[in-house]
Every structure is written in C-alpha cells, then in structure tokens.
Amino acid sequence: MDQSLAALVIHDLKNSLALLEAELEILARQPNIPDEAHKAHQRCADLKQRLVGFLTLYKQEQGALQPNRSETELAEFLEDVLAASPSANCKHGHALDVRIDSARIRCAPEVQHRGTALLDEYLVELALESALNNALRFAASKVQLWFEQTADAVSFCVQDDGPGLSHHPAGMPPSTGVGLALCRAVIEAHGGGEVTLRDAPQGGALFRLTLHCA
C-alpha cells in the first residue's frame, strides 16, 4: 500500500470511529444501561485516539506535521482539554476526581505575558489526552493537571495518585511507546522541549510535557 492510500485509509477509519463513538456516547447516557455499554464507549474512544496518534506520527515522519500556533490562554486551554477529553469523561468506569490544581500553577517573574503562550492547541491536546488516559488507568481517587511557565517554555503536568511507576500492576505497562512517540512529535513541532514520566514525590506518577514557546 502506497503512502497516500495509507493516509486515506487512516482518515476514513478515524471518521468512522468518530461516528461510532458519538453513537455509543448517546447510548451510554441512557438510564439503566449495563456497564458493557460504558466500556464499549471507552474502548471506541481509546481506539480513535490511538488512530489519531498514528496519523500524527505518520505526518511527522513524512515531514508534513506543521504546527498551527496561536496565542493560548493556558488555564482556559486546560479547562477545554478536560471538558472535551473522552478519558476524563469516562474515567475508565471509576469514580475519580479529575481537576485542574490551580494552587500548583506557576508563572516565573520574568514571563512577560503570564498565563499565555504560542501553542498548537490541537497537537498539545493530543499529547495531554494520551497522558490523561494513562493516568486514569492507575489513579486511586484523583488526577490533577496544571501548568508551569518560564520566560521561554511552558510545562503541562498530569499527576495521578496510583501506585507509581515502581509498583504498577503486572502486565499493565505505565506508558505506551506510541504515547511517548506522539509527545516527542509534538515537542519537535514546537521547536524543542522534553517529556518525562516518573514517580511523583507525593506518590503516584507525574507526567510532564515541556515545550519551548519563545
């Protein structure tokens, strides 16, 4: 299969999964629906997200991943990410508290335009959705998001209160290679940065995506 045909197939599958996801979401909102319906909705959302990630990586490999940056209000952006997140809304069937931790938001004194940055919101949202999905798999009761801003970079953080990387359940890897590869593609599109996933000092796992925004 040539590259152009492969891209068309991926786009068609993505659109079909989006329609199926919308239909399953309507079904999952009906009263007295069995848990299987909610699980099917979550699986469909996960599959669509993975396919979008594959498509983004394909574009990057072909040199066609061009960022569309705009001035972004960071706090509002995180709120929008949570509101639109399939993972945050489904919560993998668990009763979890998923919120922005405003107390941990930091802007360095030298930042000229505090709380705003030039970002490709679509690409960053893809990376954060992958991180949210991962955090929600292992969280015990809560997942927190926040950002930290310096003069030339912004970091997005996602922390869960699960067992942490050193004690994650057997057979359940703490992160997927596709998710990290997607984050690296987003970093490259923004001109540099880094992604880390490590044990948090307070317990659980801490994901941090840093992007150069100068």
C-alpha positions as CSV (number, residue, x, y, z in Angstrom):
1,M,0.0,0.0,0.0
2,D,1.5,3.4,-1.0
3,Q,1.7,6.2,1.4
4,S,-1.1,8.4,0.1
5,L,-3.5,5.4,0.1
6,A,-2.5,4.6,3.7
7,A,-3.2,8.1,4.8
8,L,-6.7,8.0,3.2
9,V,-7.4,4.7,4.9
10,I,-6.4,6.1,8.3
11,H,-8.5,9.2,7.8
12,D,-11.5,7.1,6.8
13,L,-11.1,4.8,9.8
14,K,-10.8,7.8,12.1
15,N,-14.0,9.4,10.8
16,S,-15.9,6.0,11.1
17,L,-14.7,5.6,14.7
18,A,-15.7,9.2,15.5
19,L,-19.3,8.4,14.3
20,L,-19.3,5.1,16.3
21,E,-18.0,6.9,19.4
22,A,-20.8,9.5,19.1
23,E,-23.5,6.8,18.8
24,L,-22.0,4.9,21.8
25,E,-21.9,8.1,23.9
26,I,-25.6,8.6,23.3
27,L,-26.3,5.0,24.3
28,A,-24.1,5.3,27.4
29,R,-26.1,8.3,28.6
30,Q,-29.3,6.4,28.7
31,P,-30.7,5.2,32.1
32,N,-30.2,1.7,33.2
33,I,-27.6,0.9,30.6
34,P,-25.3,-2.0,31.5
35,D,-21.6,-1.4,32.3
36,E,-20.7,-3.1,29.0
37,A,-22.1,-0.1,27.1
38,H,-19.8,2.3,29.0
39,K,-16.8,0.0,28.4
40,A,-17.6,-0.2,24.7
41,H,-17.7,3.6,24.6
42,Q,-14.4,3.9,26.3
43,R,-12.8,1.3,24.1
44,C,-14.0,3.1,21.0
45,A,-12.7,6.5,22.3
46,D,-9.3,4.9,23.0
47,L,-9.1,3.3,19.6
48,K,-10.0,6.7,17.9
49,Q,-7.3,8.4,20.0
50,R,-4.7,5.9,19.1
51,L,-5.6,6.2,15.4
52,V,-5.3,10.0,15.6
53,G,-1.9,9.5,17.2
54,F,-0.8,7.1,14.5
55,L,-1.9,9.7,11.9
56,T,0.1,12.4,13.6
57,L,3.2,10.3,13.8
58,Y,2.8,9.4,10.1
59,K,2.6,13.1,9.2
60,Q,5.7,13.8,11.3
61,E,7.7,11.0,9.5
62,Q,6.7,12.5,6.2
63,G,7.7,16.0,7.2
64,A,4.1,17.2,6.9
65,L,3.4,17.9,10.6
66,Q,3.3,21.7,10.6
67,P,2.3,23.4,13.8
68,N,-0.5,25.9,13.7
69,R,0.4,28.1,16.7
70,S,-1.9,30.7,18.2
71,E,-1.9,32.8,21.4
72,T,-3.4,30.4,24.0
73,E,-4.8,31.2,27.4
74,L,-3.3,28.3,29.3
75,A,-5.8,28.0,32.1
76,E,-8.8,28.1,29.7
77,F,-7.0,25.6,27.4
78,L,-6.6,23.1,30.3
79,E,-10.3,23.5,31.1
80,D,-11.2,22.9,27.5
81,V,-9.0,19.8,27.4
82,L,-10.8,18.3,30.4
83,A,-14.2,19.2,29.1
84,A,-13.5,17.5,25.7
85,S,-11.5,14.6,27.0
86,P,-13.1,11.1,26.4
87,S,-10.8,9.7,29.1
88,A,-11.7,12.3,31.7
89,N,-15.4,12.0,31.0
90,C,-15.5,8.2,31.0
91,K,-12.8,7.8,33.8
92,H,-12.4,4.1,32.8
93,G,-15.6,3.4,34.8
94,H,-14.1,4.6,38.1
95,A,-15.3,7.3,40.5
96,L,-12.4,9.7,40.1
97,D,-11.8,13.3,40.9
98,V,-10.2,14.9,37.7
99,R,-9.5,18.6,38.0
100,I,-7.0,21.4,37.4
101,D,-4.9,22.1,40.5
102,S,-4.8,25.9,40.4
103,A,-2.6,26.0,43.5
104,R,0.2,24.4,41.6
105,I,0.1,26.7,38.6
106,R,3.4,28.7,38.4
107,C,4.5,31.6,36.2
108,A,8.1,32.8,36.6
109,P,8.5,36.6,37.4
110,E,10.3,37.2,34.1
111,V,7.4,36.0,32.0
112,Q,6.1,39.0,30.0
113,H,2.7,37.6,29.1
114,R,1.7,35.5,32.1
115,G,-0.7,32.6,31.5
116,T,-0.5,32.8,27.7
117,A,1.8,31.0,25.2
118,L,2.1,30.4,21.5
119,L,0.9,26.8,21.0
120,D,-0.6,24.4,18.5
121,E,-3.6,23.6,20.7
122,Y,-4.7,20.6,18.7
123,L,-1.3,18.9,19.0
124,V,-0.8,19.7,22.6
125,E,-4.3,18.4,23.4
126,L,-3.4,15.1,21.7
127,A,-0.4,14.7,23.9
128,L,-2.4,15.6,27.1
129,E,-5.2,13.2,26.2
130,S,-2.7,10.4,26.0
131,A,-1.3,11.4,29.4
132,L,-4.8,11.6,30.9
133,N,-5.8,8.2,29.6
134,N,-2.7,6.7,31.1
135,A,-3.1,8.5,34.4
136,L,-6.7,7.4,34.7
137,R,-5.8,3.8,34.3
138,F,-3.9,3.8,37.5
139,A,-5.3,6.5,39.7
140,A,-6.8,5.5,43.0
141,S,-9.0,8.5,43.5
142,K,-7.8,11.6,41.7
143,V,-5.9,13.0,38.7
144,Q,-4.6,16.6,38.7
145,L,-3.5,18.9,35.9
146,W,-1.6,22.2,36.0
147,F,1.0,24.2,34.0
148,E,4.2,25.9,34.9
149,Q,5.6,28.8,32.8
150,T,9.0,30.3,32.4
151,A,10.3,33.0,30.0
152,D,10.9,30.6,27.1
153,A,8.9,27.4,27.9
154,V,5.7,26.0,29.3
155,S,5.3,22.7,31.1
156,F,2.0,20.8,31.3
157,C,1.8,18.3,34.2
158,V,-0.6,15.4,34.8
159,Q,-0.3,13.6,38.2
160,D,-2.3,10.6,39.5
161,D,-2.4,9.1,43.0
162,G,-1.9,5.5,41.9
163,P,0.9,3.1,42.8
164,G,3.6,4.9,40.8
165,L,5.9,3.6,38.1
166,S,7.8,1.3,40.5
167,H,4.8,-0.5,41.7
168,H,2.4,-0.6,38.7
169,P,0.3,-3.8,38.4
170,A,2.0,-6.7,36.5
171,G,1.0,-6.8,32.9
172,M,0.0,-3.2,32.8
173,P,2.8,-1.0,31.5
174,P,2.9,2.5,32.9
175,S,3.0,4.1,29.4
176,T,2.8,3.2,25.8
177,G,5.5,3.7,23.3
178,V,3.0,5.4,20.9
179,G,2.1,7.9,23.6
180,L,5.7,8.9,24.2
181,A,6.4,9.0,20.5
182,L,3.4,11.3,20.0
183,C,4.7,13.6,22.7
184,R,8.1,13.8,21.1
185,A,6.4,14.6,17.7
186,V,4.6,17.5,19.4
187,I,7.8,18.7,21.0
188,E,9.6,18.6,17.7
189,A,6.7,20.6,16.1
190,H,7.2,23.3,18.7
191,G,10.9,23.6,18.2
192,G,12.1,21.6,21.3
193,G,11.4,20.6,24.8
194,E,11.2,17.3,26.7
195,V,8.7,14.7,28.1
196,T,9.2,12.8,31.3
197,L,7.2,10.2,33.2
198,R,8.4,9.5,36.7
199,D,7.4,8.7,40.3
200,A,5.9,11.8,42.0
201,P,7.3,12.9,45.4
202,Q,3.9,12.7,46.9
203,G,3.2,9.3,45.4
204,G,1.7,8.2,42.1
205,A,3.1,9.1,38.7
206,L,3.9,12.5,37.3
207,F,3.9,13.3,33.6
208,R,5.5,16.5,32.4
209,L,5.5,17.8,28.8
210,T,7.7,20.9,28.3
211,L,7.5,22.9,25.1
212,H,9.8,25.8,24.0
213,C,7.5,28.7,23.3
214,A,9.9,31.6,22.8
